[in-house]
Amino acid sequence: MTRIEIIEAFENTKYFNKIYWSNTLNQRAGLIPNGAPNPNRAGSYYPNHSPISLDKSLLAAYWSPFDSENVRPGFKCFSTPMPGISGILDLDTLAPDSILKIGDFKKTGYANLYVESQRELLADTTTLIISRKSASWNVVTFFPGNPIPGKKIRLQQIPKNAISVSEAKNLGFTHAKMIKASMKND
C-alpha cells in the first residue's frame, strides 16, 4: 500500500464519515464532541494535540506497515513514531478483586470494560488501522500503542454494571480502558 493510498483513506473517511472523523479527532485530543476539554475522558489520547494539529500530524506521518494477530483479516495496520497516552490497562496489572465498570459508550452492542485510574501510560508509537469499504480504503481507528486482543461479548450477556477483574478474565477479557476517577458517580 502506498502513502497516497493511506492519505486517500484519511480523505475518504473525512468526506464520507465527517461526524465519525470529527468525534474521533476530538476524543483523541482529549475533548468532548463540542470541542470542550473532557475531564472524564476514557481511553487513549494525545495531550499535546488539538483536533486540527492531530489531523495534520496523521496526514504528514510516515506510516510503516506491520502485521498483528490482534487485528482481523482484511484490515491493514500501520505504525508511526508519534507518541501519545495509552488509555488501556492489561488486567494482569490489576488486583483480582478490583472492580471494573461495564459499558458501551460507542453503542456497538458489545461490552467494554472500564477502570477508574489517574495513570498516564506513554506509548511511543501510533497505530493506524484501515479497511476497504466498497472501492475505497477508510480509517477504522488510530491510537497510541499497539493493537490488543479483543473479546466480543454482547452487552446483554453480562447482567451487571460492574464485575471484578477475576470475573472479567474468566469471561476472556484481557484489557480495560482507563477512565478518569471523576466519572465515579456517572
PyRosetta script that sets phi, psi and omega in degrees:
from pyrosetta import init, pose_from_sequence

init()
pose = pose_from_sequence("MTRIEIIEAFENTKYFNKIYWSNTLNQRAGLIPNGAPNPNRAGSYYPNHSPISLDKSLLAAYWSPFDSENVRPGFKCFSTPMPGISGILDLDTLAPDSILKIGDFKKTGYANLYVESQRELLADTTTLIISRKSASWNVVTFFPGNPIPGKKIRLQQIPKNAISVSEAKNLGFTHAKMIKASMKND")
pose.set_psi(1, 135.1)
pose.set_omega(1, -176.3)
pose.set_phi(2, -92.4)
pose.set_psi(2, 164.9)
pose.set_omega(2, 177.0)
pose.set_phi(3, -58.9)
pose.set_psi(3, -37.5)
pose.set_omega(3, 179.2)
pose.set_phi(4, -61.5)
pose.set_psi(4, -40.6)
pose.set_omega(4, 178.8)
pose.set_phi(5, -67.0)
pose.set_psi(5, -35.7)
pose.set_omega(5, 177.6)
pose.set_phi(6, -67.2)
pose.set_psi(6, -45.1)
pose.set_omega(6, 177.1)
pose.set_phi(7, -61.1)
pose.set_psi(7, -39.5)
pose.set_omega(7, 176.0)
pose.set_phi(8, -59.7)
pose.set_psi(8, -38.6)
pose.set_omega(8, 178.6)
pose.set_phi(9, -61.0)
pose.set_psi(9, -43.9)
pose.set_omega(9, 176.2)
pose.set_phi(10, -61.7)
pose.set_psi(10, -48.3)
pose.set_omega(10, -176.9)
pose.set_phi(11, -65.1)
pose.set_psi(11, -40.1)
pose.set_omega(11, 177.0)
pose.set_phi(12, -61.4)
pose.set_psi(12, -42.5)
pose.set_omega(12, -179.8)
pose.set_phi(13, -64.5)
pose.set_psi(13, -44.8)
pose.set_omega(13, 178.2)
pose.set_phi(14, -60.4)
pose.set_psi(14, -39.6)
pose.set_omega(14, -175.7)
pose.set_phi(15, -78.2)
pose.set_psi(15, -48.4)
pose.set_omega(15, -173.3)
pose.set_phi(16, -87.8)
pose.set_psi(16, -16.5)
pose.set_omega(16, -178.2)
pose.set_phi(17, -141.4)
pose.set_psi(17, 60.3)
pose.set_omega(17, -174.5)
pose.set_phi(18, -57.3)
pose.set_psi(18, -44.8)
pose.set_omega(18, -176.9)
pose.set_phi(19, -65.4)
pose.set_psi(19, -44.8)
pose.set_omega(19, 177.3)
pose.set_phi(20, -57.8)
pose.set_psi(20, -47.7)
pose.set_omega(20, -176.1)
pose.set_phi(21, -64.2)
pose.set_psi(21, -43.8)
pose.set_omega(21, 178.6)
pose.set_phi(22, -61.6)
pose.set_psi(22, -47.1)
pose.set_omega(22, 179.2)
pose.set_phi(23, -63.1)
pose.set_psi(23, -39.9)
pose.set_omega(23, 179.9)
pose.set_phi(24, -64.9)
pose.set_psi(24, -46.2)
pose.set_omega(24, 178.4)
pose.set_phi(25, -61.5)
pose.set_psi(25, -42.8)
pose.set_omega(25, 177.4)
pose.set_phi(26, -61.4)
pose.set_psi(26, -47.1)
pose.set_omega(26, -178.5)
pose.set_phi(27, -62.9)
pose.set_psi(27, -44.5)
pose.set_omega(27, -179.1)
pose.set_phi(28, -70.2)
pose.set_psi(28, -20.1)
pose.set_omega(28, 174.7)
pose.set_phi(29, -89.5)
pose.set_psi(29, 2.7)
pose.set_omega(29, 178.5)
pose.set_phi(30, 81.0)
pose.set_psi(30, 27.1)
pose.set_omega(30, -177.7)
pose.set_phi(31, -117.8)
pose.set_psi(31, 162.0)
pose.set_omega(31, 172.1)
pose.set_phi(32, -87.2)
pose.set_psi(32, 168.1)
pose.set_omega(32, -174.4)
pose.set_phi(33, -53.6)
pose.set_psi(33, -29.4)
pose.set_omega(33, 179.8)
pose.set_phi(34, -82.7)
pose.set_psi(34, 1.7)
pose.set_omega(34, 176.3)
pose.set_phi(35, 94.5)
pose.set_psi(35, -0.6)
pose.set_omega(35, 178.1)
pose.set_phi(36, -81.7)
pose.set_psi(36, 152.3)
pose.set_omega(36, 177.2)
pose.set_phi(37, -57.5)
pose.set_psi(37, 141.2)
pose.set_omega(37, -178.2)
pose.set_phi(38, -105.2)
pose.set_psi(38, 99.2)
pose.set_omega(38, 179.7)
pose.set_phi(39, -69.8)
pose.set_psi(39, -14.8)
pose.set_omega(39, -178.1)
pose.set_phi(40, -111.2)
pose.set_psi(40, 31.0)
pose.set_omega(40, -174.7)
pose.set_phi(41, -62.1)
pose.set_psi(41, 151.7)
pose.set_omega(41, 177.2)
pose.set_phi(42, -126.9)
pose.set_psi(42, 143.6)
pose.set_omega(42, 175.7)
pose.set_phi(43, 85.9)
pose.set_psi(43, -162.5)
pose.set_omega(43, -172.5)
pose.set_phi(44, -86.0)
pose.set_psi(44, 150.3)
pose.set_omega(44, 179.9)
pose.set_phi(45, -157.8)
pose.set_psi(45, 172.1)
pose.set_omega(45, -179.1)
pose.set_phi(46, -118.9)
pose.set_psi(46, 97.6)
pose.set_omega(46, -173.4)
pose.set_phi(47, -66.8)
pose.set_psi(47, -20.6)
pose.set_omega(47, -177.1)
pose.set_phi(48, -98.2)
pose.set_psi(48, 16.9)
pose.set_omega(48, -177.5)
pose.set_phi(49, -128.7)
pose.set_psi(49, 145.6)
pose.set_omega(49, 164.8)
pose.set_phi(50, -92.5)
pose.set_psi(50, 167.7)
pose.set_omega(50, 176.4)
pose.set_phi(51, -56.7)
pose.set_psi(51, -39.2)
pose.set_omega(51, -178.8)
pose.set_phi(52, -67.2)
pose.set_psi(52, -46.0)
pose.set_omega(52, -179.3)
pose.set_phi(53, -68.9)
pose.set_psi(53, -32.2)
pose.set_omega(53, 177.5)
pose.set_phi(54, -66.3)
pose.set_psi(54, -45.0)
pose.set_omega(54, 178.0)
pose.set_phi(55, -58.7)
pose.set_psi(55, -45.9)
pose.set_omega(55, 179.8)
pose.set_phi(56, -64.5)
pose.set_psi(56, -40.5)
pose.set_omega(56, 179.7)
pose.set_phi(57, -65.3)
pose.set_psi(57, -39.2)
pose.set_omega(57, 178.5)
pose.set_phi(58, -63.8)
pose.set_psi(58, -42.4)
pose.set_omega(58, 179.7)
pose.set_phi(59, -68.5)
pose.set_psi(59, -35.0)
pose.set_omega(59, -177.4)
pose.set_phi(60, -82.0)
pose.set_psi(60, -14.5)
pose.set_omega(60, -174.2)
pose.set_phi(61, -67.2)
pose.set_psi(61, 151.3)
pose.set_omega(61, 170.6)
pose.set_phi(62, -93.7)
pose.set_psi(62, 116.8)
pose.set_omega(62, -175.3)
pose.set_phi(63, -100.2)
pose.set_psi(63, 124.2)
pose.set_omega(63, 176.7)
pose.set_phi(64, -100.6)
pose.set_psi(64, 129.0)
pose.set_omega(64, 178.5)
pose.set_phi(65, -70.4)
pose.set_psi(65, 148.7)
pose.set_omega(65, 172.3)
pose.set_phi(66, -153.9)
pose.set_psi(66, 160.4)
pose.set_omega(66, 178.2)
pose.set_phi(67, -104.4)
pose.set_psi(67, 145.2)
pose.set_omega(67, 176.5)
pose.set_phi(68, -140.4)
pose.set_psi(68, 131.7)
pose.set_omega(68, 176.5)
pose.set_phi(69, -68.1)
pose.set_psi(69, -11.9)
pose.set_omega(69, -179.2)
pose.set_phi(70, -92.7)
pose.set_psi(70, 9.3)
pose.set_omega(70, 178.4)
pose.set_phi(71, -122.6)
pose.set_psi(71, 132.9)
pose.set_omega(71, -176.3)
pose.set_phi(72, -61.7)
pose.set_psi(72, 150.5)
pose.set_omega(72, 175.1)
pose.set_phi(73, -58.0)
pose.set_psi(73, 147.2)
pose.set_omega(73, -179.0)
pose.set_phi(74, 93.0)
pose.set_psi(74, -15.6)
pose.set_omega(74, 176.4)
pose.set_phi(75, -99.0)
pose.set_psi(75, 149.4)
pose.set_omega(75, 178.9)
pose.set_phi(76, -116.7)
pose.set_psi(76, 138.5)
pose.set_omega(76, -178.7)
pose.set_phi(77, -111.2)
pose.set_psi(77, 143.6)
pose.set_omega(77, 176.3)
pose.set_phi(78, -139.3)
pose.set_psi(78, 157.2)
pose.set_omega(78, -179.2)
pose.set_phi(79, -136.2)
pose.set_psi(79, 149.6)
pose.set_omega(79, 174.9)
pose.set_phi(80, -145.1)
pose.set_psi(80, 150.5)
pose.set_omega(80, -179.2)
pose.set_phi(81, -78.7)
pose.set_psi(81, 69.3)
pose.set_omega(81, 177.7)
pose.set_phi(82, -119.8)
pose.set_psi(82, 109.8)
pose.set_omega(82, -175.5)
pose.set_phi(83, -73.9)
pose.set_psi(83, 155.4)
pose.set_omega(83, 175.8)
pose.set_phi(84, -163.4)
pose.set_psi(84, -179.2)
pose.set_omega(84, 179.5)
pose.set_phi(85, -98.4)
pose.set_psi(85, 120.7)
pose.set_omega(85, 177.2)
pose.set_phi(86, -79.1)
pose.set_psi(86, 127.2)
pose.set_omega(86, -179.8)
pose.set_phi(87, -101.6)
pose.set_psi(87, 26.9)
pose.set_omega(87, -176.9)
pose.set_phi(88, -119.3)
pose.set_psi(88, 133.6)
pose.set_omega(88, 175.2)
pose.set_phi(89, -116.3)
pose.set_psi(89, 136.8)
pose.set_omega(89, 173.0)
pose.set_phi(90, -71.6)
pose.set_psi(90, 129.9)
pose.set_omega(90, -178.4)
pose.set_phi(91, -60.6)
pose.set_psi(91, -24.7)
pose.set_omega(91, 178.4)
pose.set_phi(92, -66.1)
pose.set_psi(92, -15.4)
pose.set_omega(92, 179.2)
pose.set_phi(93, -89.2)
pose.set_psi(93, -1.5)
pose.set_omega(93, -178.3)
pose.set_phi(94, -111.2)
pose.set_psi(94, 152.3)
pose.set_omega(94, 176.3)
pose.set_phi(95, -63.3)
pose.set_psi(95, 142.5)
pose.set_omega(95, -177.5)
pose.set_phi(96, -57.4)
pose.set_psi(96, -27.6)
pose.set_omega(96, -179.0)
pose.set_phi(97, -94.5)
pose.set_psi(97, 4.5)
pose.set_omega(97, 175.4)
pose.set_phi(98, -61.9)
pose.set_psi(98, 143.2)
pose.set_omega(98, -177.1)
pose.set_phi(99, -96.7)
pose.set_psi(99, 133.9)
pose.set_omega(99, 178.8)
pose.set_phi(100, -114.8)
pose.set_psi(100, 135.1)
pose.set_omega(100, 173.9)
pose.set_phi(101, -80.9)
pose.set_psi(101, 151.5)
pose.set_omega(101, 176.9)
pose.set_phi(102, -114.7)
pose.set_psi(102, 134.3)
pose.set_omega(102, 179.6)
pose.set_phi(103, -160.2)
pose.set_psi(103, 177.4)
pose.set_omega(103, 178.1)
pose.set_phi(104, -146.8)
pose.set_psi(104, 65.5)
pose.set_omega(104, -175.6)
pose.set_phi(105, -60.3)
pose.set_psi(105, -28.3)
pose.set_omega(105, -178.7)
pose.set_phi(106, -91.8)
pose.set_psi(106, 3.3)
pose.set_omega(106, 176.5)
pose.set_phi(107, 58.1)
pose.set_psi(107, 48.0)
pose.set_omega(107, 179.2)
pose.set_phi(108, -91.4)
pose.set_psi(108, -18.1)
pose.set_omega(108, -174.7)
pose.set_phi(109, 93.7)
pose.set_psi(109, -6.4)
pose.set_omega(109, -178.6)
pose.set_phi(110, -111.2)
pose.set_psi(110, 148.4)
pose.set_omega(110, -179.1)
pose.set_phi(111, -74.5)
pose.set_psi(111, 137.9)
pose.set_omega(111, 170.3)
pose.set_phi(112, -121.1)
pose.set_psi(112, 148.0)
pose.set_omega(112, 178.7)
pose.set_phi(113, -102.7)
pose.set_psi(113, 142.2)
pose.set_omega(113, -179.3)
pose.set_phi(114, -133.1)
pose.set_psi(114, 138.0)
pose.set_omega(114, 177.8)
pose.set_phi(115, -124.6)
pose.set_psi(115, 134.8)
pose.set_omega(115, 177.6)
pose.set_phi(116, -74.0)
pose.set_psi(116, 127.3)
pose.set_omega(116, -176.9)
pose.set_phi(117, -161.7)
pose.set_psi(117, 148.4)
pose.set_omega(117, 172.8)
pose.set_phi(118, -104.5)
pose.set_psi(118, 6.6)
pose.set_omega(118, -179.6)
pose.set_phi(119, -63.1)
pose.set_psi(119, 149.9)
pose.set_omega(119, 174.8)
pose.set_phi(120, -132.0)
pose.set_psi(120, 108.3)
pose.set_omega(120, -177.8)
pose.set_phi(121, -104.5)
pose.set_psi(121, 114.1)
pose.set_omega(121, -177.9)
pose.set_phi(122, -76.0)
pose.set_psi(122, 131.7)
pose.set_omega(122, 172.2)
pose.set_phi(123, -111.6)
pose.set_psi(123, 134.7)
pose.set_omega(123, -176.7)
pose.set_phi(124, -80.7)
pose.set_psi(124, -19.2)
pose.set_omega(124, -175.1)
pose.set_phi(125, -126.0)
pose.set_psi(125, 164.6)
pose.set_omega(125, 174.3)
pose.set_phi(126, -119.0)
pose.set_psi(126, 137.9)
pose.set_omega(126, 175.9)
pose.set_phi(127, -104.1)
pose.set_psi(127, 138.0)
pose.set_omega(127, 174.7)
pose.set_phi(128, -118.8)
pose.set_psi(128, 131.8)
pose.set_omega(128, 176.1)
pose.set_phi(129, -122.0)
pose.set_psi(129, 127.2)
pose.set_omega(129, 178.8)
pose.set_phi(130, -125.5)
pose.set_psi(130, 159.0)
pose.set_omega(130, 176.2)
pose.set_phi(131, -143.4)
pose.set_psi(131, 162.7)
pose.set_omega(131, 179.8)
pose.set_phi(132, -92.7)
pose.set_psi(132, 128.2)
pose.set_omega(132, 174.2)
pose.set_phi(133, -124.0)
pose.set_psi(133, 120.9)
pose.set_omega(133, -173.8)
pose.set_phi(134, 57.0)
pose.set_psi(134, -119.6)
pose.set_omega(134, -176.4)
pose.set_phi(135, -101.0)
pose.set_psi(135, 4.3)
pose.set_omega(135, -174.9)
pose.set_phi(136, -131.3)
pose.set_psi(136, 156.5)
pose.set_omega(136, 175.6)
pose.set_phi(137, -86.4)
pose.set_psi(137, 143.9)
pose.set_omega(137, 179.1)
pose.set_phi(138, -137.2)
pose.set_psi(138, 153.1)
pose.set_omega(138, 176.9)
pose.set_phi(139, -76.1)
pose.set_psi(139, 127.6)
pose.set_omega(139, 173.9)
pose.set_phi(140, -87.0)
pose.set_psi(140, -49.5)
pose.set_omega(140, 179.6)
pose.set_phi(141, -167.0)
pose.set_psi(141, 167.3)
pose.set_omega(141, 169.6)
pose.set_phi(142, -147.0)
pose.set_psi(142, 151.8)
pose.set_omega(142, -176.5)
pose.set_phi(143, -166.5)
pose.set_psi(143, 156.6)
pose.set_omega(143, 173.2)
pose.set_phi(144, -70.0)
pose.set_psi(144, 137.1)
pose.set_omega(144, 176.7)
pose.set_phi(145, 100.3)
pose.set_psi(145, -165.4)
pose.set_omega(145, -176.9)
pose.set_phi(146, -108.2)
pose.set_psi(146, 158.0)
pose.set_omega(146, 175.6)
pose.set_phi(147, -60.8)
pose.set_psi(147, 145.6)
pose.set_omega(147, 179.0)
pose.set_phi(148, -116.2)
pose.set_psi(148, 161.3)
pose.set_omega(148, 176.6)
pose.set_phi(149, -62.4)
pose.set_psi(149, 138.6)
pose.set_omega(149, 178.4)
pose.set_phi(150, -107.8)
pose.set_psi(150, 146.8)
pose.set_omega(150, 176.7)
pose.set_phi(151, -128.2)
pose.set_psi(151, 118.4)
pose.set_omega(151, -178.6)
pose.set_phi(152, -99.5)
pose.set_psi(152, 107.6)
pose.set_omega(152, 175.5)
pose.set_phi(153, -124.7)
pose.set_psi(153, 125.5)
pose.set_omega(153, 179.9)
pose.set_phi(154, -59.8)
pose.set_psi(154, 139.4)
pose.set_omega(154, -177.4)
pose.set_phi(155, -56.6)
pose.set_psi(155, -40.0)
pose.set_omega(155, -177.7)
pose.set_phi(156, -70.4)
pose.set_psi(156, -12.1)
pose.set_omega(156, 177.4)
pose.set_phi(157, -76.9)
pose.set_psi(157, -13.2)
pose.set_omega(157, 179.3)
pose.set_phi(158, -114.1)
pose.set_psi(158, 104.1)
pose.set_omega(158, -171.5)
pose.set_phi(159, -77.7)
pose.set_psi(159, 11.5)
pose.set_omega(159, -177.9)
pose.set_phi(160, -119.2)
pose.set_psi(160, 165.5)
pose.set_omega(160, 174.5)
pose.set_phi(161, -93.5)
pose.set_psi(161, -12.4)
pose.set_omega(161, -178.7)
pose.set_phi(162, -152.3)
pose.set_psi(162, 148.3)
pose.set_omega(162, 176.3)
pose.set_phi(163, -141.8)
pose.set_psi(163, 164.2)
pose.set_omega(163, 177.2)
pose.set_phi(164, -80.7)
pose.set_psi(164, 163.1)
pose.set_omega(164, 176.3)
pose.set_phi(165, -59.1)
pose.set_psi(165, -42.7)
pose.set_omega(165, -179.0)
pose.set_phi(166, -64.3)
pose.set_psi(166, -38.0)
pose.set_omega(166, 176.2)
pose.set_phi(167, -63.9)
pose.set_psi(167, -42.5)
pose.set_omega(167, -179.8)
pose.set_phi(168, -62.1)
pose.set_psi(168, -43.7)
pose.set_omega(168, 179.7)
pose.set_phi(169, -64.7)
pose.set_psi(169, -37.3)
pose.set_omega(169, 177.2)
pose.set_phi(170, -63.7)
pose.set_psi(170, -29.3)
pose.set_omega(170, 177.0)
pose.set_phi(171, -79.8)
pose.set_psi(171, -11.8)
pose.set_omega(171, 178.8)
pose.set_phi(172, 106.2)
pose.set_psi(172, 0.9)
pose.set_omega(172, 177.1)
pose.set_phi(173, -72.1)
pose.set_psi(173, 148.4)
pose.set_omega(173, 178.9)
pose.set_phi(174, -123.4)
pose.set_psi(174, -18.6)
pose.set_omega(174, -175.1)
pose.set_phi(175, -141.1)
pose.set_psi(175, 161.7)
pose.set_omega(175, 174.2)
pose.set_phi(176, -137.8)
pose.set_psi(176, 149.0)
pose.set_omega(176, 174.7)
pose.set_phi(177, -81.1)
pose.set_psi(177, 141.7)
pose.set_omega(177, 175.8)
pose.set_phi(178, -85.2)
pose.set_psi(178, 136.3)
pose.set_omega(178, 171.4)
pose.set_phi(179, -122.8)
pose.set_psi(179, 150.6)
pose.set_omega(179, 179.6)
pose.set_phi(180, -65.4)
pose.set_psi(180, 143.9)
pose.set_omega(180, -177.7)
pose.set_phi(181, -60.7)
pose.set_psi(181, -19.1)
pose.set_omega(181, 179.4)
pose.set_phi(182, -66.3)
pose.set_psi(182, -12.8)
pose.set_omega(182, 177.0)
pose.set_phi(183, -82.4)
pose.set_psi(183, 4.0)
pose.set_omega(183, -174.0)
pose.set_phi(184, -46.7)
pose.set_psi(184, -42.8)
pose.set_omega(184, -175.2)
pose.set_phi(185, -98.3)
pose.set_psi(185, 8.4)
pose.set_omega(185, 179.0)
pose.set_phi(186, -80.2)
pose.dump_pdb("model.pdb")
